[in-house]
Amino acid sequence: MDALAAQQPGYLGHISTQNDFGQNVTISYWQSLQHIADWKTHPEHVLAQSKGKSVWYSDYKLEVCRVETAHTFKLPTP
């Protein structure tokens, strides 16, 4: 799904991580709520969502959030 999402209009990127208990978190970034809605209803994504509910996950949580501000820090390279 990562490669397919990256081809969609409005896709800005994503990050994923997994903890020691096997719990996964993926954050995807989109230009607008409409782009999120379009991705949610993409036929291949709908199929993956269905498989997620029937095969891959016993539970999951989805949150849609707006990033109001973001800051980054990087040590300068010598």
C-alpha positions in Angstrom: 0.0 0.0 0.0 2.9 2.4 0.6 3.9 2.5 -3.1 0.2 2.9 -4.2 -0.4 5.6 -1.6 2.7 7.5 -2.9 1.2 7.6 -6.4 -2.0 9.3 -5.2 -2.8 13.0 -5.6 -2.2 14.9 -2.4 0.2 12.3 -0.8 3.0 14.0 1.1 4.7 11.0 2.7 4.6 8.7 5.6 6.5 7.2 8.5 6.1 3.9 10.3 7.4 2.3 13.4 6.9 -0.9 15.5 7.4 -1.4 19.2 8.8 -4.4 21.0 5.3 -5.8 21.4 4.6 -5.9 17.7 2.3 -2.9 17.7 2.6 -0.8 14.5 2.1 3.0 14.0 2.0 4.5 10.6 1.4 8.2 10.0 0.6 9.4 6.5 0.6 13.0 5.4 -1.8 14.4 2.9 -2.5 17.9 1.5 -6.2 18.0 2.4 -9.1 16.1 4.0 -10.4 15.5 0.5 -7.2 13.7 -0.5 -7.5 11.5 2.7 -11.1 10.7 1.7 -10.1 9.8 -1.8 -7.4 7.5 -0.5 -9.8 5.9 1.9 -12.1 5.0 -1.0 -9.4 3.9 -3.5 -10.5 0.4 -4.7 -7.2 -1.4 -3.9 -7.1 0.4 -0.5 -10.7 -0.7 0.2 -9.7 -4.3 -0.5 -6.7 -4.0 1.8 -8.9 -2.5 4.6 -11.3 -5.4 4.3 -8.4 -7.9 4.5 -7.1 -6.0 7.5 -10.3 -6.5 9.3 -10.7 -10.2 8.4 -7.1 -11.4 8.4 -4.4 -9.1 9.6 -5.7 -7.3 12.7 -7.7 -8.1 15.8 -8.1 -4.4 16.4 -6.8 -1.1 15.2 -7.3 2.6 15.7 -7.5 5.3 13.0 -7.1 9.0 13.8 -7.2 12.0 11.4 -5.2 14.9 12.7 -4.1 18.3 11.5 -0.5 19.3 11.9 -0.7 23.0 12.9 3.1 23.5 13.3 6.1 21.3 13.0 9.8 21.7 14.1 12.9 19.8 13.2 16.4 19.7 14.6 19.5 18.3 13.0 23.0 18.4 14.3 25.3 20.2 11.8 27.7 17.9 10.0 31.4 18.7 10.6 
